[in-house]
């Protein structure tokens, strides 16, 4: 684990560095308070820090206060040990009140520092695990578990956000509702788990066909919404043509036989002030108007 050491005394600094390297830490060194503050504000900042109280340009206690004032829990917690010759109870209270996690008085026994650092390391590692659990929880709450696309709530929220953005900028966008025609046939033949795996692989291929910033989410069991930001109606037939070329190559090989993916697509392009509910209603209406025959079974509509 990386640790920041902020100390302007070269003798004390050399002793600290030697001890920390021996204990397995990767050491980053600064010799003044402003440099310490800059290092601890970086996205890749060390999560452990030893700050001398008295340093040029900015005192260690002030660095500590600034870090705590601007702390961002999404970037993890920085465990800070203040190192000082100040030994009164009032100084110790001031240091802890400033946000320091621990307080060591010079001169100190190396083993004492090691024990305190080991405790800090455990706290930082626990915090990292909690943050990772939080990230996984947030991700799972926005994703459809079976196909690993956005779920219904998330894709609709993305549509709403894009409508608001395009309204401000006076631009248009399109949404497509992709319906898997043979969903129930596949479900009864291969079961829900294999069907979700097949749909997951199929949507991944479709995602590679469209632009990287186009969003796909599961709207219902057999329907997927695709959001195309900043598109005009003349662009959509070409985009959907590419989607169909990809879909025509998708086939599920199973012990019961081979099953192609069959889809129907309704597309709506809109510009101006339109409610998300109306846009969803329009794309649902569009899919009911898809021709029954043809290589590209799609219907295109424009709403203002």
Phi, psi and omega in degrees: 000141180278143178225138177266131174242119178247105185207129182264353177273114185298327180290311178297321180297315180298319179296315180297314182299315180300316181293316184294318177298319178300325181275002174095013180268148171268119191257130170248131187245135168226159186239010176210163186293320181295322177294323177296316180297316180298318181295322183280348177266353179293152176301328180259030184298145173301147180266355173238141180214137170247117183244125172289139182296311184259112179220158175297152173072319180201129182289151180301323180294327178286326174299315180300313179301318182293319179296317180290325181294322184253021184294144179237110186299335180292341179260009177088174185257141176256118180272119188244129173248124176271133181244125187200161173271351180290124189239000182284157179299323181296321178295319180297317178298318178299318181295314180292322178296331179286349178113004177292145179271335180208168189214119181239132182265131174283147348286156184230162176274127182309320182296328177296316177297318181299315180298318180292322177294320178299321177294317178297320180298318178297321179295316180297317180295322176296318178299319179297320178295320179295320178295320179295319176298321178296316180297320179295319180296316179297317180296315182293331180286345181253354186245147170284122187297318185294315186253355179058028169263178171298147175275180186301311182299319184290315183293324178293322177294326177292322176298315180298317179297320180290324176298317179296318181293316182291331176296318180293323186262356179068035181245167181252162175213167181231152169230148178235139174253115182258118181252129177276107187295321185260028183302308185291328175296314179295320181300315181288337184270314187247349177090163187294321183294309180293328178293316178297320177298318179296316180293323178300312179296321181295315180293325176299320178293320178294321179300326178288338179283321180272185182284155184297334181262007170279135187254140179237134178217152180279118183270323175208184183307315187246016182228143178230136175264137175239125179260126179245093180294148173050055175237152175249164187299328182292338181280332192294320178303320179295319179295314181293327175300318178294322177300315181294324177299322176291315182298323181296342180264357183269128180211138178263121175266124185220161178299336179276352181139190179251135185233117175283161174271124179247126183227158171232140183230129170252134185234134176230131173250135183223153175216140179105192185274105179223139180285148180300322180296321179292320180295318178296320178297321180293321181286329173294322177292322182298322184289337177284347182259009181293134177302147182284340181236164176122153179292325178247099182268089184213153175231137182246136179222157177231133176233149179251000000 
